[in-house]
Amino acid sequence: MSEEVLFDPEEIKLIPAGEYCCRIMNSEVKKASSGNTYVSCLIQIIQGSQQGRTVDFMCHIGASDAKFRYDSRRKFARLVNCCGITSSITDPKVLIDKMLLVEIGQSKDKFGDMNNILGFKKLGR
């Protein structure tokens, strides 16, 4: 039996900033330790030199801070719209396998450099 790799330096290399054709691999509602709900999405790049790489996207739709909740819901609405869904949804799993363009950027936090999602566009625009 082979050993599970716990750390691979390739996994932490930054994705170069840019726009990528992506597919939503997973999308689910989760509960934060604070008790607030959020939507967690795993988004995979499906073309080009970064194909197969993934980025996480979280929308804190149940945040207790009203402005943060409003901003998160706006971002989630943009994601849903760019996936071609124009009606209300109650289960984020409907986003799985949807494709869209994702603008990925880079930033820094207390742990170092990281990728972040700057925005979404519909494919073909």
Stockholm file with secondary structure:
# STOCKHOLM 1.0

chainA/1-125         MSEEVLFDPEEIKLIPAGEYCCRIMNSEVKKASSGNTYVSCLIQIIQGSQQGRTVDFMCHIGASDAKFRYDSRRKFARLVNCCGITSSITDPKVLIDKMLLVEIGQSKDKFGDMNNILGFKKLGR
#=GR chainA/1-125 SS CCCCCSCCGGGGSCCCSEEEEEEEEEEEEEECTTSCEEEEEEEEECSSTTTTCEEEEEECTTCSSHHHHHHHHHHHHHHHHHTTCCSCCSCGGGGTTCEEEEEEEEEEETTEEEEEEEEEECTTC
#=GC SS_cons         CCCCCSCCGGGGSCCCSEEEEEEEEEEEEEECTTSCEEEEEEEEECSSTTTTCEEEEEECTTCSSHHHHHHHHHHHHHHHHHTTCCSCCSCGGGGTTCEEEEEEEEEEETTEEEEEEEEEECTTC
//
